[in-house]
Amino acid sequence: MVRALFPAVLASVVLAAAPASAGVHMFAYDAANDATRRVSGDLTFRFDQRVLFTRVYDIRSTEGRASADLRPADEHALGPGGLTRLIGTDAHERDLYQVEPSAEGTALVHAFCPGAARAWLAFGRLAEGAPLRVRVLGDSPAGGPAHLCQTLDFAYRGEWRLPPGQGVPAGALLTPHFPY
């Protein structure tokens, strides 16, 4: 009896909790070290946080008009061994996104991974107040499997407060409104 009820109880708990954590968020991060500052500067990530998953939509320059769309990717696109081969078994960054060539995506690929035509970003879970590490992976110009281009480290700056039910248009100039 208990075994038969467990899936129904689990599903109702997940569904009840989903609306509380659901919704589009924008977290701004400052480059945490010189290597990250040289490659990317400060970035803002727009994402949808759910109980069981996170979906990152795009990244934007926190202080400029540059932006790049992201789409979920299968790690098989990285070649044999996937993420484990590239970043190891202990790395927490397992959510993989391909940088789309629209907007400034192509320029971002060239900045993050010189010589690559395609790039992927591997994230861990985005959490308020927590630092963020992003692994940048790129294809090989000579063909063959992808390689690790950069490991970017960011310090959490704050969350952009968005009006309920509204998003921010791609390429919109963001003005920081953080509490410090």
PyMOL CGO cylinders between C-alpha atoms (Angstrom):
from pymol import cmd
from pymol.cgo import CYLINDER

trace = [
    CYLINDER, 0.00, 0.00, 0.00, 2.72, 2.49, 1.04, 0.3, 1, 1, 1, 1, 1, 1,
    CYLINDER, 2.72, 2.49, 1.04, 4.83, 1.50, -1.96, 0.3, 1, 1, 1, 1, 1, 1,
    CYLINDER, 4.83, 1.50, -1.96, 1.88, 2.17, -4.28, 0.3, 1, 1, 1, 1, 1, 1,
    CYLINDER, 1.88, 2.17, -4.28, 1.25, 5.63, -2.78, 0.3, 1, 1, 1, 1, 1, 1,
    CYLINDER, 1.25, 5.63, -2.78, 4.89, 6.80, -2.84, 0.3, 1, 1, 1, 1, 1, 1,
    CYLINDER, 4.89, 6.80, -2.84, 4.96, 7.91, -6.53, 0.3, 1, 1, 1, 1, 1, 1,
    CYLINDER, 4.96, 7.91, -6.53, 1.72, 9.87, -6.11, 0.3, 1, 1, 1, 1, 1, 1,
    CYLINDER, 1.72, 9.87, -6.11, 2.92, 11.58, -2.92, 0.3, 1, 1, 1, 1, 1, 1,
    CYLINDER, 2.92, 11.58, -2.92, 6.31, 12.41, -4.49, 0.3, 1, 1, 1, 1, 1, 1,
    CYLINDER, 6.31, 12.41, -4.49, 4.65, 13.86, -7.59, 0.3, 1, 1, 1, 1, 1, 1,
    CYLINDER, 4.65, 13.86, -7.59, 2.30, 16.03, -5.54, 0.3, 1, 1, 1, 1, 1, 1,
    CYLINDER, 2.30, 16.03, -5.54, 5.20, 17.38, -3.43, 0.3, 1, 1, 1, 1, 1, 1,
    CYLINDER, 5.20, 17.38, -3.43, 7.21, 18.24, -6.55, 0.3, 1, 1, 1, 1, 1, 1,
    CYLINDER, 7.21, 18.24, -6.55, 4.23, 19.87, -8.27, 0.3, 1, 1, 1, 1, 1, 1,
    CYLINDER, 4.23, 19.87, -8.27, 3.29, 21.84, -5.18, 0.3, 1, 1, 1, 1, 1, 1,
    CYLINDER, 3.29, 21.84, -5.18, 6.84, 23.15, -4.76, 0.3, 1, 1, 1, 1, 1, 1,
    CYLINDER, 6.84, 23.15, -4.76, 7.36, 24.01, -8.44, 0.3, 1, 1, 1, 1, 1, 1,
    CYLINDER, 7.36, 24.01, -8.44, 5.40, 27.29, -8.57, 0.3, 1, 1, 1, 1, 1, 1,
    CYLINDER, 5.40, 27.29, -8.57, 7.25, 28.68, -5.57, 0.3, 1, 1, 1, 1, 1, 1,
    CYLINDER, 7.25, 28.68, -5.57, 10.65, 28.36, -7.21, 0.3, 1, 1, 1, 1, 1, 1,
    CYLINDER, 10.65, 28.36, -7.21, 9.60, 28.71, -10.83, 0.3, 1, 1, 1, 1, 1, 1,
    CYLINDER, 9.60, 28.71, -10.83, 10.15, 31.80, -12.87, 0.3, 1, 1, 1, 1, 1, 1,
    CYLINDER, 10.15, 31.80, -12.87, 12.70, 33.68, -14.86, 0.3, 1, 1, 1, 1, 1, 1,
    CYLINDER, 12.70, 33.68, -14.86, 15.59, 35.12, -12.88, 0.3, 1, 1, 1, 1, 1, 1,
    CYLINDER, 15.59, 35.12, -12.88, 18.60, 37.19, -13.83, 0.3, 1, 1, 1, 1, 1, 1,
    CYLINDER, 18.60, 37.19, -13.83, 21.73, 36.84, -11.71, 0.3, 1, 1, 1, 1, 1, 1,
    CYLINDER, 21.73, 36.84, -11.71, 24.68, 39.18, -12.24, 0.3, 1, 1, 1, 1, 1, 1,
    CYLINDER, 24.68, 39.18, -12.24, 28.21, 37.98, -11.56, 0.3, 1, 1, 1, 1, 1, 1,
    CYLINDER, 28.21, 37.98, -11.56, 31.54, 39.76, -11.34, 0.3, 1, 1, 1, 1, 1, 1,
    CYLINDER, 31.54, 39.76, -11.34, 34.66, 38.14, -12.77, 0.3, 1, 1, 1, 1, 1, 1,
    CYLINDER, 34.66, 38.14, -12.77, 36.35, 36.52, -9.76, 0.3, 1, 1, 1, 1, 1, 1,
    CYLINDER, 36.35, 36.52, -9.76, 39.90, 36.49, -11.10, 0.3, 1, 1, 1, 1, 1, 1,
    CYLINDER, 39.90, 36.49, -11.10, 42.13, 38.13, -13.69, 0.3, 1, 1, 1, 1, 1, 1,
    CYLINDER, 42.13, 38.13, -13.69, 41.85, 35.24, -16.17, 0.3, 1, 1, 1, 1, 1, 1,
    CYLINDER, 41.85, 35.24, -16.17, 38.04, 35.48, -16.17, 0.3, 1, 1, 1, 1, 1, 1,
    CYLINDER, 38.04, 35.48, -16.17, 38.15, 39.28, -16.33, 0.3, 1, 1, 1, 1, 1, 1,
    CYLINDER, 38.15, 39.28, -16.33, 40.38, 39.15, -19.45, 0.3, 1, 1, 1, 1, 1, 1,
    CYLINDER, 40.38, 39.15, -19.45, 38.10, 36.74, -21.28, 0.3, 1, 1, 1, 1, 1, 1,
    CYLINDER, 38.10, 36.74, -21.28, 34.59, 37.75, -20.27, 0.3, 1, 1, 1, 1, 1, 1,
    CYLINDER, 34.59, 37.75, -20.27, 34.28, 40.55, -17.75, 0.3, 1, 1, 1, 1, 1, 1,
    CYLINDER, 34.28, 40.55, -17.75, 31.11, 40.73, -15.66, 0.3, 1, 1, 1, 1, 1, 1,
    CYLINDER, 31.11, 40.73, -15.66, 28.16, 38.70, -16.94, 0.3, 1, 1, 1, 1, 1, 1,
    CYLINDER, 28.16, 38.70, -16.94, 24.44, 38.33, -16.31, 0.3, 1, 1, 1, 1, 1, 1,
    CYLINDER, 24.44, 38.33, -16.31, 22.68, 35.00, -16.79, 0.3, 1, 1, 1, 1, 1, 1,
    CYLINDER, 22.68, 35.00, -16.79, 18.93, 34.80, -17.50, 0.3, 1, 1, 1, 1, 1, 1,
    CYLINDER, 18.93, 34.80, -17.50, 17.47, 31.47, -16.43, 0.3, 1, 1, 1, 1, 1, 1,
    CYLINDER, 17.47, 31.47, -16.43, 14.39, 29.60, -15.25, 0.3, 1, 1, 1, 1, 1, 1,
    CYLINDER, 14.39, 29.60, -15.25, 14.88, 27.82, -11.94, 0.3, 1, 1, 1, 1, 1, 1,
    CYLINDER, 14.88, 27.82, -11.94, 12.66, 24.84, -11.17, 0.3, 1, 1, 1, 1, 1, 1,
    CYLINDER, 12.66, 24.84, -11.17, 12.74, 22.31, -8.37, 0.3, 1, 1, 1, 1, 1, 1,
    CYLINDER, 12.74, 22.31, -8.37, 14.38, 19.62, -10.45, 0.3, 1, 1, 1, 1, 1, 1,
    CYLINDER, 14.38, 19.62, -10.45, 16.17, 21.57, -13.19, 0.3, 1, 1, 1, 1, 1, 1,
    CYLINDER, 16.17, 21.57, -13.19, 17.53, 24.90, -14.32, 0.3, 1, 1, 1, 1, 1, 1,
    CYLINDER, 17.53, 24.90, -14.32, 17.23, 26.23, -17.88, 0.3, 1, 1, 1, 1, 1, 1,
    CYLINDER, 17.23, 26.23, -17.88, 19.72, 28.97, -18.81, 0.3, 1, 1, 1, 1, 1, 1,
    CYLINDER, 19.72, 28.97, -18.81, 18.40, 31.09, -21.70, 0.3, 1, 1, 1, 1, 1, 1,
    CYLINDER, 18.40, 31.09, -21.70, 21.16, 33.56, -22.39, 0.3, 1, 1, 1, 1, 1, 1,
    CYLINDER, 21.16, 33.56, -22.39, 24.13, 35.49, -21.12, 0.3, 1, 1, 1, 1, 1, 1,
    CYLINDER, 24.13, 35.49, -21.12, 24.62, 39.24, -21.34, 0.3, 1, 1, 1, 1, 1, 1,
    CYLINDER, 24.62, 39.24, -21.34, 27.37, 41.64, -20.66, 0.3, 1, 1, 1, 1, 1, 1,
    CYLINDER, 27.37, 41.64, -20.66, 26.33, 43.27, -17.40, 0.3, 1, 1, 1, 1, 1, 1,
    CYLINDER, 26.33, 43.27, -17.40, 27.51, 46.69, -18.50, 0.3, 1, 1, 1, 1, 1, 1,
    CYLINDER, 27.51, 46.69, -18.50, 27.02, 46.60, -22.27, 0.3, 1, 1, 1, 1, 1, 1,
    CYLINDER, 27.02, 46.60, -22.27, 24.78, 45.49, -25.09, 0.3, 1, 1, 1, 1, 1, 1,
    CYLINDER, 24.78, 45.49, -25.09, 26.45, 42.17, -25.89, 0.3, 1, 1, 1, 1, 1, 1,
    CYLINDER, 26.45, 42.17, -25.89, 24.35, 39.03, -25.48, 0.3, 1, 1, 1, 1, 1, 1,
    CYLINDER, 24.35, 39.03, -25.48, 24.34, 35.43, -26.62, 0.3, 1, 1, 1, 1, 1, 1,
    CYLINDER, 24.34, 35.43, -26.62, 21.50, 32.91, -26.64, 0.3, 1, 1, 1, 1, 1, 1,
    CYLINDER, 21.50, 32.91, -26.64, 22.05, 29.42, -25.25, 0.3, 1, 1, 1, 1, 1, 1,
    CYLINDER, 22.05, 29.42, -25.25, 20.28, 26.17, -25.97, 0.3, 1, 1, 1, 1, 1, 1,
    CYLINDER, 20.28, 26.17, -25.97, 20.50, 22.89, -24.07, 0.3, 1, 1, 1, 1, 1, 1,
    CYLINDER, 20.50, 22.89, -24.07, 22.95, 20.48, -25.63, 0.3, 1, 1, 1, 1, 1, 1,
    CYLINDER, 22.95, 20.48, -25.63, 23.60, 16.78, -25.43, 0.3, 1, 1, 1, 1, 1, 1,
    CYLINDER, 23.60, 16.78, -25.43, 27.09, 15.96, -24.23, 0.3, 1, 1, 1, 1, 1, 1,
    CYLINDER, 27.09, 15.96, -24.23, 27.47, 13.49, -27.10, 0.3, 1, 1, 1, 1, 1, 1,
    CYLINDER, 27.47, 13.49, -27.10, 28.17, 16.57, -29.25, 0.3, 1, 1, 1, 1, 1, 1,
    CYLINDER, 28.17, 16.57, -29.25, 31.49, 16.85, -27.39, 0.3, 1, 1, 1, 1, 1, 1,
    CYLINDER, 31.49, 16.85, -27.39, 32.79, 13.55, -28.72, 0.3, 1, 1, 1, 1, 1, 1,
    CYLINDER, 32.79, 13.55, -28.72, 33.74, 10.33, -26.97, 0.3, 1, 1, 1, 1, 1, 1,
    CYLINDER, 33.74, 10.33, -26.97, 33.75, 10.57, -23.19, 0.3, 1, 1, 1, 1, 1, 1,
    CYLINDER, 33.75, 10.57, -23.19, 31.69, 13.79, -23.17, 0.3, 1, 1, 1, 1, 1, 1,
    CYLINDER, 31.69, 13.79, -23.17, 31.96, 16.07, -20.14, 0.3, 1, 1, 1, 1, 1, 1,
    CYLINDER, 31.96, 16.07, -20.14, 33.79, 13.54, -18.00, 0.3, 1, 1, 1, 1, 1, 1,
    CYLINDER, 33.79, 13.54, -18.00, 36.68, 13.38, -20.47, 0.3, 1, 1, 1, 1, 1, 1,
    CYLINDER, 36.68, 13.38, -20.47, 36.89, 17.19, -20.64, 0.3, 1, 1, 1, 1, 1, 1,
    CYLINDER, 36.89, 17.19, -20.64, 36.36, 18.32, -17.04, 0.3, 1, 1, 1, 1, 1, 1,
    CYLINDER, 36.36, 18.32, -17.04, 36.77, 15.19, -14.94, 0.3, 1, 1, 1, 1, 1, 1,
    CYLINDER, 36.77, 15.19, -14.94, 34.51, 13.19, -12.68, 0.3, 1, 1, 1, 1, 1, 1,
    CYLINDER, 34.51, 13.19, -12.68, 34.66, 15.59, -9.72, 0.3, 1, 1, 1, 1, 1, 1,
    CYLINDER, 34.66, 15.59, -9.72, 33.46, 18.70, -11.56, 0.3, 1, 1, 1, 1, 1, 1,
    CYLINDER, 33.46, 18.70, -11.56, 29.94, 19.85, -10.64, 0.3, 1, 1, 1, 1, 1, 1,
    CYLINDER, 29.94, 19.85, -10.64, 29.27, 21.63, -13.95, 0.3, 1, 1, 1, 1, 1, 1,
    CYLINDER, 29.27, 21.63, -13.95, 27.02, 19.15, -15.76, 0.3, 1, 1, 1, 1, 1, 1,
    CYLINDER, 27.02, 19.15, -15.76, 24.31, 21.33, -17.37, 0.3, 1, 1, 1, 1, 1, 1,
    CYLINDER, 24.31, 21.33, -17.37, 25.49, 21.78, -20.95, 0.3, 1, 1, 1, 1, 1, 1,
    CYLINDER, 25.49, 21.78, -20.95, 24.46, 24.55, -23.36, 0.3, 1, 1, 1, 1, 1, 1,
    CYLINDER, 24.46, 24.55, -23.36, 25.59, 25.40, -26.86, 0.3, 1, 1, 1, 1, 1, 1,
    CYLINDER, 25.59, 25.40, -26.86, 26.21, 29.06, -27.66, 0.3, 1, 1, 1, 1, 1, 1,
    CYLINDER, 26.21, 29.06, -27.66, 23.92, 30.06, -30.52, 0.3, 1, 1, 1, 1, 1, 1,
    CYLINDER, 23.92, 30.06, -30.52, 25.47, 32.01, -33.41, 0.3, 1, 1, 1, 1, 1, 1,
    CYLINDER, 25.47, 32.01, -33.41, 22.70, 34.66, -33.22, 0.3, 1, 1, 1, 1, 1, 1,
    CYLINDER, 22.70, 34.66, -33.22, 23.29, 38.14, -31.72, 0.3, 1, 1, 1, 1, 1, 1,
    CYLINDER, 23.29, 38.14, -31.72, 26.90, 38.28, -30.51, 0.3, 1, 1, 1, 1, 1, 1,
    CYLINDER, 26.90, 38.28, -30.51, 27.14, 34.51, -30.05, 0.3, 1, 1, 1, 1, 1, 1,
    CYLINDER, 27.14, 34.51, -30.05, 29.77, 34.05, -32.74, 0.3, 1, 1, 1, 1, 1, 1,
    CYLINDER, 29.77, 34.05, -32.74, 31.94, 36.79, -31.23, 0.3, 1, 1, 1, 1, 1, 1,
    CYLINDER, 31.94, 36.79, -31.23, 31.53, 35.21, -27.79, 0.3, 1, 1, 1, 1, 1, 1,
    CYLINDER, 31.53, 35.21, -27.79, 32.66, 31.83, -29.15, 0.3, 1, 1, 1, 1, 1, 1,
    CYLINDER, 32.66, 31.83, -29.15, 35.80, 33.44, -30.62, 0.3, 1, 1, 1, 1, 1, 1,
    CYLINDER, 35.80, 33.44, -30.62, 36.53, 35.33, -27.37, 0.3, 1, 1, 1, 1, 1, 1,
    CYLINDER, 36.53, 35.33, -27.37, 35.97, 32.34, -25.09, 0.3, 1, 1, 1, 1, 1, 1,
    CYLINDER, 35.97, 32.34, -25.09, 37.60, 29.75, -27.32, 0.3, 1, 1, 1, 1, 1, 1,
    CYLINDER, 37.60, 29.75, -27.32, 39.88, 31.19, -30.05, 0.3, 1, 1, 1, 1, 1, 1,
    CYLINDER, 39.88, 31.19, -30.05, 39.85, 29.09, -33.21, 0.3, 1, 1, 1, 1, 1, 1,
    CYLINDER, 39.85, 29.09, -33.21, 36.61, 27.29, -32.39, 0.3, 1, 1, 1, 1, 1, 1,
    CYLINDER, 36.61, 27.29, -32.39, 33.55, 27.52, -34.62, 0.3, 1, 1, 1, 1, 1, 1,
    CYLINDER, 33.55, 27.52, -34.62, 31.21, 26.19, -31.91, 0.3, 1, 1, 1, 1, 1, 1,
    CYLINDER, 31.21, 26.19, -31.91, 31.32, 26.47, -28.14, 0.3, 1, 1, 1, 1, 1, 1,
    CYLINDER, 31.32, 26.47, -28.14, 29.46, 24.97, -25.22, 0.3, 1, 1, 1, 1, 1, 1,
    CYLINDER, 29.46, 24.97, -25.22, 29.13, 26.19, -21.65, 0.3, 1, 1, 1, 1, 1, 1,
    CYLINDER, 29.13, 26.19, -21.65, 28.87, 23.75, -18.76, 0.3, 1, 1, 1, 1, 1, 1,
    CYLINDER, 28.87, 23.75, -18.76, 27.21, 25.13, -15.60, 0.3, 1, 1, 1, 1, 1, 1,
    CYLINDER, 27.21, 25.13, -15.60, 26.46, 23.95, -12.14, 0.3, 1, 1, 1, 1, 1, 1,
    CYLINDER, 26.46, 23.95, -12.14, 23.24, 25.07, -10.46, 0.3, 1, 1, 1, 1, 1, 1,
    CYLINDER, 23.24, 25.07, -10.46, 22.87, 28.86, -10.24, 0.3, 1, 1, 1, 1, 1, 1,
    CYLINDER, 22.87, 28.86, -10.24, 22.18, 29.77, -6.63, 0.3, 1, 1, 1, 1, 1, 1,
    CYLINDER, 22.18, 29.77, -6.63, 21.55, 33.15, -5.02, 0.3, 1, 1, 1, 1, 1, 1,
    CYLINDER, 21.55, 33.15, -5.02, 24.63, 34.37, -3.18, 0.3, 1, 1, 1, 1, 1, 1,
    CYLINDER, 24.63, 34.37, -3.18, 26.84, 31.54, -4.43, 0.3, 1, 1, 1, 1, 1, 1,
    CYLINDER, 26.84, 31.54, -4.43, 29.86, 31.78, -6.75, 0.3, 1, 1, 1, 1, 1, 1,
    CYLINDER, 29.86, 31.78, -6.75, 29.56, 30.32, -10.24, 0.3, 1, 1, 1, 1, 1, 1,
    CYLINDER, 29.56, 30.32, -10.24, 32.02, 28.32, -12.29, 0.3, 1, 1, 1, 1, 1, 1,
    CYLINDER, 32.02, 28.32, -12.29, 31.47, 27.97, -16.04, 0.3, 1, 1, 1, 1, 1, 1,
    CYLINDER, 31.47, 27.97, -16.04, 33.49, 25.56, -18.17, 0.3, 1, 1, 1, 1, 1, 1,
    CYLINDER, 33.49, 25.56, -18.17, 33.90, 26.71, -21.78, 0.3, 1, 1, 1, 1, 1, 1,
    CYLINDER, 33.90, 26.71, -21.78, 34.31, 23.90, -24.31, 0.3, 1, 1, 1, 1, 1, 1,
    CYLINDER, 34.31, 23.90, -24.31, 35.03, 24.33, -28.00, 0.3, 1, 1, 1, 1, 1, 1,
    CYLINDER, 35.03, 24.33, -28.00, 35.22, 22.26, -31.12, 0.3, 1, 1, 1, 1, 1, 1,
    CYLINDER, 35.22, 22.26, -31.12, 38.58, 21.51, -32.63, 0.3, 1, 1, 1, 1, 1, 1,
    CYLINDER, 38.58, 21.51, -32.63, 39.47, 23.52, -35.76, 0.3, 1, 1, 1, 1, 1, 1,
    CYLINDER, 39.47, 23.52, -35.76, 41.02, 20.40, -37.27, 0.3, 1, 1, 1, 1, 1, 1,
    CYLINDER, 41.02, 20.40, -37.27, 37.94, 18.27, -36.55, 0.3, 1, 1, 1, 1, 1, 1,
    CYLINDER, 37.94, 18.27, -36.55, 37.84, 15.71, -33.80, 0.3, 1, 1, 1, 1, 1, 1,
    CYLINDER, 37.84, 15.71, -33.80, 36.44, 15.94, -30.30, 0.3, 1, 1, 1, 1, 1, 1,
    CYLINDER, 36.44, 15.94, -30.30, 35.85, 19.13, -28.32, 0.3, 1, 1, 1, 1, 1, 1,
    CYLINDER, 35.85, 19.13, -28.32, 38.38, 20.45, -25.82, 0.3, 1, 1, 1, 1, 1, 1,
    CYLINDER, 38.38, 20.45, -25.82, 38.34, 22.55, -22.65, 0.3, 1, 1, 1, 1, 1, 1,
    CYLINDER, 38.34, 22.55, -22.65, 39.03, 26.18, -23.58, 0.3, 1, 1, 1, 1, 1, 1,
    CYLINDER, 39.03, 26.18, -23.58, 38.51, 28.10, -20.33, 0.3, 1, 1, 1, 1, 1, 1,
    CYLINDER, 38.51, 28.10, -20.33, 37.34, 27.73, -16.78, 0.3, 1, 1, 1, 1, 1, 1,
    CYLINDER, 37.34, 27.73, -16.78, 35.61, 30.95, -15.77, 0.3, 1, 1, 1, 1, 1, 1,
    CYLINDER, 35.61, 30.95, -15.77, 34.99, 31.83, -12.12, 0.3, 1, 1, 1, 1, 1, 1,
    CYLINDER, 34.99, 31.83, -12.12, 32.46, 34.43, -11.02, 0.3, 1, 1, 1, 1, 1, 1,
    CYLINDER, 32.46, 34.43, -11.02, 31.43, 36.02, -7.74, 0.3, 1, 1, 1, 1, 1, 1,
    CYLINDER, 31.43, 36.02, -7.74, 27.70, 36.58, -7.22, 0.3, 1, 1, 1, 1, 1, 1,
    CYLINDER, 27.70, 36.58, -7.22, 26.76, 40.27, -7.40, 0.3, 1, 1, 1, 1, 1, 1,
    CYLINDER, 26.76, 40.27, -7.40, 22.96, 40.25, -7.19, 0.3, 1, 1, 1, 1, 1, 1,
    CYLINDER, 22.96, 40.25, -7.19, 19.66, 39.50, -8.83, 0.3, 1, 1, 1, 1, 1, 1,
    CYLINDER, 19.66, 39.50, -8.83, 17.95, 41.79, -11.30, 0.3, 1, 1, 1, 1, 1, 1,
    CYLINDER, 17.95, 41.79, -11.30, 14.37, 42.37, -10.21, 0.3, 1, 1, 1, 1, 1, 1,
    CYLINDER, 14.37, 42.37, -10.21, 12.06, 41.84, -13.19, 0.3, 1, 1, 1, 1, 1, 1,
    CYLINDER, 12.06, 41.84, -13.19, 8.43, 42.95, -13.32, 0.3, 1, 1, 1, 1, 1, 1,
    CYLINDER, 8.43, 42.95, -13.32, 6.08, 39.96, -12.90, 0.3, 1, 1, 1, 1, 1, 1,
    CYLINDER, 6.08, 39.96, -12.90, 5.46, 38.20, -16.20, 0.3, 1, 1, 1, 1, 1, 1,
    CYLINDER, 5.46, 38.20, -16.20, 7.91, 40.35, -18.13, 0.3, 1, 1, 1, 1, 1, 1,
    CYLINDER, 7.91, 40.35, -18.13, 11.21, 39.48, -19.68, 0.3, 1, 1, 1, 1, 1, 1,
    CYLINDER, 11.21, 39.48, -19.68, 14.04, 41.63, -20.91, 0.3, 1, 1, 1, 1, 1, 1,
    CYLINDER, 14.04, 41.63, -20.91, 14.41, 42.02, -24.68, 0.3, 1, 1, 1, 1, 1, 1,
    CYLINDER, 14.41, 42.02, -24.68, 17.58, 40.61, -26.19, 0.3, 1, 1, 1, 1, 1, 1,
    CYLINDER, 17.58, 40.61, -26.19, 20.25, 43.27, -26.50, 0.3, 1, 1, 1, 1, 1, 1,
    CYLINDER, 20.25, 43.27, -26.50, 18.61, 45.56, -23.94, 0.3, 1, 1, 1, 1, 1, 1,
    CYLINDER, 18.61, 45.56, -23.94, 21.04, 47.79, -22.08, 0.3, 1, 1, 1, 1, 1, 1,
    CYLINDER, 21.04, 47.79, -22.08, 20.98, 46.80, -18.43, 0.3, 1, 1, 1, 1, 1, 1,
    CYLINDER, 20.98, 46.80, -18.43, 21.55, 49.29, -15.66, 0.3, 1, 1, 1, 1, 1, 1,
    CYLINDER, 21.55, 49.29, -15.66, 22.64, 47.78, -12.34, 0.3, 1, 1, 1, 1, 1, 1,
    CYLINDER, 22.64, 47.78, -12.34, 20.23, 48.31, -9.44, 0.3, 1, 1, 1, 1, 1, 1,
    CYLINDER, 20.23, 48.31, -9.44, 21.83, 46.29, -6.71, 0.3, 1, 1, 1, 1, 1, 1,
    CYLINDER, 21.83, 46.29, -6.71, 21.40, 46.98, -3.00, 0.3, 1, 1, 1, 1, 1, 1,
    CYLINDER, 21.40, 46.98, -3.00, 25.02, 47.95, -2.37, 0.3, 1, 1, 1, 1, 1, 1,
]
cmd.load_cgo(trace, "trace")
